[in-house]
Amino acid sequence: MFNIDNNDTITAIATPPGVGAIAVIRISGPLSFNIIDIIFKPKIKNIKSRRIYLGYIYSKNTLLDKVLINIFKYPNSYTGEDIIEISCHGSIYIQNKILDLIINNGARLATRGEFTFRAFKNGKLDLYQVESLLELFDSENELDHNLALNNFRGEVSRIIKTLRKKILNLNTIIEFWIDFSEEDIKKKNILYFKKLLVNIINHIKDLITSFKLGLVFKQGIAIAIIGKPNVGKSTLFNVLLKYDRSIVSNKSGTTINYIEENIYIDGIKYRLIDNAGIKKNTLNKLELKGIKKTIENIKKSEIIMYLTNNINTKYRHIQRYYKDLFKKEIIFIINKCDLLKTKLKIQDSPILISAKYGIGIKDLLNKLKSISERFRKNNNKTIIPNRRHYEELKKALFKLNQIKDNIKIGIEPEILSLILKEANYSLEKIIGTITNEEILFHIFDSFCIGK
């Protein structure tokens, strides 16, 4: 890992390893322009910042490649230092020869995440934005991508910084109480103190509550396929996946444990869960375990697909149990519609499908998309998807609630001030105003070399 106080000039290949049309090599630090003056001969003179120039890379008098260089002068760059980005041809030989040439002229090879660490150290990014950048790299679907991008732009950071300022205002009031101990002075501004405190607590509660939605965006919208045994749950599971993942059999109770796979529909990730059939009055221990797992998956899911092949199913009873009890979105599905001999007149309007023949699957997907739109509508809201941030917010909330509870009993202002500083410390750890080397190393070591 890098030395956090080091100010060497660093370099690395920023594009993925291997052969490609082009590769990008980065240089950052005080010697960047000295190095490029030695190895690069531009086609025109008077090179300026924020421009792209065509020219040639030479090793002494030997031509290595025809390249483009992109120039960013301090402080207007990603790292807050002088940066040169060289776009060369993607030959592994060319990449390594240029990299060696840069190192031989005064740079050293960067370690994992060192460019981004310098952006953090030089105030270009706070720690929350750094972690959002990691989440942006790892995003797999539209919801996850939009969330990471919004957070990288700094919206949550601004909220955290505003909350810190409000806590500092609270501390200023407490220090005023300490300096002027007259009871009349304290009574006049204690209402303002309580109002500001409750405002901060409510904001932090909103951020904490958003964590669950953030996990949905990152991990995918969980869909539990449930119903009685042998109604076609595994067949539907396979049809939605578009390959045979679950074992399908005419024998009842084939699925005794759940199977989970990811699918992507219109840029949204779903976690599809094929569950054991729910059977009443069974004494079979394996079936009971499977049913227990099914109930657990229902609790963890956002959407339930309730599958039946019985036109006389009492949908309202099922809705009361699953939707009202578990507070889940529910899609009613009648399978094996190809075997139905009568027209249906059902008030609850279930979706008719034949999983075996692919009938009605388009209607089912359209229903799923309409339910998922509410997740899209929440995609621009302020959401916390990172567990480290979630835990620090909970610590801050605990401390602020301590103050709210204890201020009624007249606790000493010096103690209130200390508790406030502890709450503020948790918020500072989120954005990196205060942190330790262990946390920094863990976060930046998650980046690739060159970023």
SULMOSUL-V317391 format. One record per backbone hydrogen bond with DSSP energy under -0.5 kcal/mol. CO is the residue of the C=O (numbers start at 1). NH is the residue of the N-H. Records with the same first field share a line. If there is no record, write none. Layout:
CO: NH  NH
This chain:
2: 4
3: 6
7: 30
8: 10
9: 108
10: 28
11: 110
12: 14  26
20: 90
21: 90
23: 88
24: 14  15
25: 86
26: 12
27: 84
28: 10
29: 32
31: 35
32: 36
33: 37
34: 38
35: 39
36: 40
39: 58
40: 42
41: 56
48: 51
51: 71
53: 69
54: 43
55: 67
56: 41  58
57: 64  65
58: 60
59: 61  62
61: 63
62: 59
65: 57  67
67: 55
68: 87
69: 53
70: 85
71: 50
72: 83
73: 76
75: 77
82: 29
83: 72
84: 27  86
85: 70  87
86: 25  88
87: 68
88: 23
90: 20
91: 95
92: 96
93: 97
94: 98
95: 99
96: 100
97: 101
98: 102
99: 103
100: 104
101: 105
102: 105  107
103: 106
108: 11
111: 114
113: 117
114: 118
115: 119
116: 120
117: 121
118: 122
119: 124  125
120: 123
126: 130
127: 131
128: 132
129: 133
130: 134
131: 135
132: 136
133: 137
134: 138
135: 139
136: 139
141: 145
142: 146
143: 147
144: 148
145: 149
146: 150
147: 151
148: 152
149: 153
150: 155
151: 154
154: 158
155: 159
156: 160
157: 161
158: 162
159: 163
160: 164
161: 165
162: 166
163: 167
164: 168
165: 169
166: 170
167: 171
168: 172
169: 173
170: 174
171: 175
172: 176
173: 177
174: 178
175: 179
176: 180
179: 181
182: 186
183: 187
184: 188
185: 189
186: 190
187: 191
189: 193
190: 194
191: 195
192: 196
193: 197
194: 198
195: 199
196: 200
197: 201
198: 202
199: 203
200: 204
201: 205
202: 206
203: 207
204: 208
205: 209
206: 210
207: 211
208: 211
209: 212  213
210: 214
211: 215
212: 216
213: 217
214: 218
215: 219
216: 220
220: 222
221: 271
222: 302  303
223: 225  273
224: 226  305
225: 275
226: 307
227: 278
228: 231
232: 236
233: 237
234: 238
235: 239
236: 240
237: 241
238: 242  243
243: 245
251: 254
254: 256
255: 277
259: 274
261: 272
263: 270
265: 268
267: 142
268: 265
269: 221
270: 263  272
271: 223
272: 261  274
273: 225  275
274: 259
277: 279
279: 282
284: 288
285: 289
286: 290
287: 291
288: 292
289: 293
290: 294
291: 295
292: 296
293: 297
294: 298
295: 299
296: 300
297: 301
302: 329
303: 224
304: 306  331
305: 226  307
306: 333
307: 228
308: 335
309: 311
310: 313
313: 315
314: 318
315: 319
316: 320
317: 321
318: 322
319: 323  324
320: 325
322: 326  328
323: 327
329: 304
330: 332
331: 306
332: 351
333: 308  335
334: 353
336: 339
337: 340
345: 347
346: 349
351: 334  353
353: 337
354: 358  359
358: 361
359: 354
360: 364
361: 365
362: 366
363: 367
364: 368
365: 369
366: 370
367: 371
368: 372
369: 373
371: 374
372: 375  376
373: 377
374: 378
376: 379
378: 381
381: 383
383: 385
386: 390
387: 391
388: 392
389: 393
390: 394
391: 395
392: 396
393: 397
394: 398
395: 399
396: 400
397: 401
398: 402
399: 403
400: 404
401: 405
402: 406
403: 407
406: 409  411
407: 410
412: 415  416
413: 417
414: 418
415: 419
416: 420
417: 421
418: 422
419: 423
420: 424
421: 425
422: 426
423: 427
424: 428
425: 429
426: 430
427: 430  431
428: 432  433  434
431: 127
436: 440
437: 441
438: 442
439: 443
440: 444
441: 445
443: 446
444: 447
448: 113  451
